[in-house]
Amino acid sequence: MIEENVKKLLETIPKANPFGEKVTLVAAVKLQSPEDINRAICGGITDIGDNHVQEFKDKYELIERNPTRHFIGHLQTNKVKYLIGKVELYHSLDRYALAEELSKRGEKAGVVSSVLLQINIGEEESKSGFQLGMANEAYAKIKAMPALKIKGLMAMLPDIDDQAELKRLALLMREKFEELRKNDGDLQYLSMGMSGDWRLCIDCGSNMIRLGTAIFGARNYAKQ
Ligand SMILES: *Cc1c(COP(=O)(O)O)cnc(C)c1O
């Protein structure tokens, strides 16, 4: 079932967004067993993204075929030390304290970490991230930190049905991405799109989507 889901998704997801950029699929693996994650990888998943450091550590050695590792969840500063050097891209750089810790730990370890600035595009209480209006300032401050490389922006759209509003927000993200990228060739990724909204996000210019439910089915929170 999981392998089938992945194969179908890989056939369905456009190879490129309307800007001609390759679209990367990251499997959101929170609460999934190593077996199921390995099934997804067998189906063609090349990139996996974790939310929880404990899960990341517990499963790290059990994941086969060496997929590219992303961290997509809210990250506590006191857990950064467990991830340094093991994560290809941090999607959820959502505050200065985290940026400072990642840079400090990276400097010590001789590791430059690639990060996306998380923008709270819906200005939701329940979500973290910089406000869109603070994006330029956050970009400038974090750009100056020695052991970090900003590779783009990340956002989670609100869980609403209003397609026009979702599109408006997604296009605001693309606009900000374009603006910052004009002067910075390192900016490559706009990570936006989950199981419920990935089509709209790609249409609006996302080039990296993070899918959990569409690959693994509904998450079983009771199992935890
Ligand atoms: C869980 C999660 C996803 C995937 O959500 P689905 O709706 O299951 O596709 C994507 N991004 C983040 C940050 C997540 O925590």
The ligand as an SDF file (V2000), in Angstrom:
LIG
                    3D

 15 15  0  0  0  0  0  0  0  0999 V2000
    3.2170   16.3390    9.5150 C   0  0  0  0  0  0  0  0  0  0  0  0
    3.8270   17.3990    8.6730 C   0  0  0  0  0  0  0  0  0  0  0  0
    3.6730   17.4070    7.2870 C   0  0  0  0  0  0  0  0  0  0  0  0
    2.8500   16.3950    6.5350 C   0  0  0  0  0  0  0  0  0  0  0  0
    1.4990   16.5400    6.8190 O   0  0  0  0  0  0  0  0  0  0  0  0
    0.3980   15.6840    6.0250 P   0  0  0  0  0  0  0  0  0  0  0  0
   -0.7990   16.5360    6.0840 O   0  0  0  0  0  0  0  0  0  0  0  0
    0.2520   14.3980    6.7490 O   0  0  0  0  0  0  0  0  0  0  0  0
    0.9060   15.5010    4.6350 O   0  0  0  0  0  0  0  0  0  0  0  0
    4.3020   18.4020    6.5830 C   0  0  0  0  0  0  0  0  0  0  0  0
    5.0480   19.3580    7.1800 N   0  0  0  0  0  0  0  0  0  0  0  0
    5.2100   19.3750    8.5160 C   0  0  0  0  0  0  0  0  0  0  0  0
    6.0430   20.4440    9.1170 C   0  0  0  0  0  0  0  0  0  0  0  0
    4.6000   18.4040    9.2900 C   0  0  0  0  0  0  0  0  0  0  0  0
    4.7560   18.4580   10.6150 O   0  0  0  0  0  0  0  0  0  0  0  0
  1  2  1  0
  2  3  1  0
  2 14  2  0
  3  4  1  0
  3 10  2  0
  4  5  1  0
  5  6  1  0
  6  7  2  0
  6  8  1  0
  6  9  1  0
 10 11  1  0
 11 12  2  0
 12 13  1  0
 12 14  1  0
 14 15  1  0
M  END
$$$$
